[in-house]
Amino acid sequence: MNAGPRPDEFGAGERLAVSVRDLARGFGEKTVLDGINFDIRDGEFVALIGKSGSGKSTLLRALADLDDDATSSGVIRIPDNLSVLFQDSRLLPWQNVIDNITLGLRDADARDRGLAMLRDVGLAGRENAWPNELSGGEQQRVALARSLARGPSLLIADEPFGALDALTRIKMHELLFRLIAVHRPTVLLVTHDVDEALVLANRVIVMDEGRIIRDIAVDLPYPRDKTHPHFADNRRALLSALGVVTHV
């Protein structure tokens, strides 16, 4: 991976970007989130991991205010200007690339910002392309450009690289790092991949059965070296929290 931000460039702020207190969410008689409490400081890059059914997606939907069908209690404080990056690029097939990026933006300079973001994600000149003319990786680059074109204070990313092949995923990691260093949003990344969490985040939160069970600071220099002893130590700690026994 190319050199990314220094470790002190993430999580250096003292102001809280996200504050969650006693958060509960349920559907019918099923409790999915049970007393969630955590903070994310301005500029932090936090990864959220857990087994399927642990409550990760429900927590993300609660933060993004996408869970109107849930019974709820607790307090969530987040920035007004947030963007959500999904695993599926969710591009509108009847809109070209630039119109997808600027969808919903009403600023006079929206198109110029969209074109600048398109250059930033390495797709300059593709503004008039249709989504079905792009590869999966290119579609996700457009989705990332759309999210960042809004100048979010908080970027919530829901397994945005999960559907990509291994090489494309590595390239997307590099791109995400570079763009975060420029635009500097706070980031909450939801992922199933322990290595991805450790490569990208400076803090990893582990969920299980609707609760936070571990909150681990990843104090490693960027770019992350998977052969570093502390990387292996953190990996073992996270896998153990997920109930995976490993000697690697």
Buried (B, 14 or more C-beta within 10 A) or exposed (E): BEEBBEBEBBBEBEEBBBEBEEBBBBEEEEBBBBBBEBEBBBBBBBBBBBBEEBBBBBBBBBBBEEBEEBBBEBEBEBEEEBBBBBBBBEBEEEBBBBBBBBBEBEEEEBBEBBBBBBEBBEBEEBBEBBBEEBEEBBBBBBBBBBBBBBEBBBBBBBBBBBBBEEEBBBBBBBBBBBBBBEBBBBBBBBBBBBEBBBBBBBBBBBBBBBBBEBEBEBEBEBBBEEEEEBBBEBBBBBBEBBEEEEEE
